[in-house]
Amino acid sequence: MQTLRSGIFYIGFTVWTLVWAFFTLLTVPMPLSARVWSSRLWARTAVLWLRLSCGLSYRVTGLENIPDTPCVIVANHQSALETLLLWCLFPRLSYVLKQELFRIPIIGWGLRLAWPIGIDRSAGRQALVQVMEEGKLRLAAGFNVVIFPEGTRYPCGEVGPFSSTAAGLALRAEVPLLPIAVNSGCYWARNNWRKKSGKMDLWIGPAFAPNGKSSTLTEQAESWIRNAVMQMPGEAAKP
């Protein structure tokens, strides 16, 4: 049944993405707000279809912690699911992502339209400077900037080492750093196309003020996220 439902999800997701791609081309000459709205519609519909087809939904804790002003969102990364879910919670997002994703047919083209920050991860300091400069522009325009500090996806229950990029941007732009913890990998595993039914958790922590050193701010966010992941009930769903 899990295999069947997962197959149904991917068929529906593919059809929806193709339909969305056709109509989203119409937003190219439109204002940025129209393109962002289109990207959010694609993600929200995909999340709804995931619930209907696979029985996989989500619950959010800590909505009251979201700042009223733009912020830098720092989150652990376990699957593609959190990249969709964040669009359900925030109307304007700019993801820091690797440039290779832009080469994915259709989805990559759509990613470009939502004003992300595409970096060359082999560029070292140049990539860091790019995030700082372009991140400040996004934040000033009212976008929340999303950074996955582990740099790659980790399995259910695991959290990798954090880079200090997100904290550095928050300090440079003088905006809050908002930690978010997820256990999506317990249901949407990195190396398994089949999806488990259940209810994944997304916990939003208290925003950290942009004070002190980036290393200290990073440690605070990382500590909160690690503790949150360890406490999440989704651990029972580990493969």
Helices and strands as residue ranges (DSSP letters): H 2-24, G 25-27, H 32-54, E 56-61, G 63-65, E 72-75, H 81-89, E 93-98, G 99-103, H 107-113, E 117-119, G 121-123, H 125-140, E 144-147, H 165-173, E 177-182, G 184-186, E 198-204, H 214-231, G 233-237
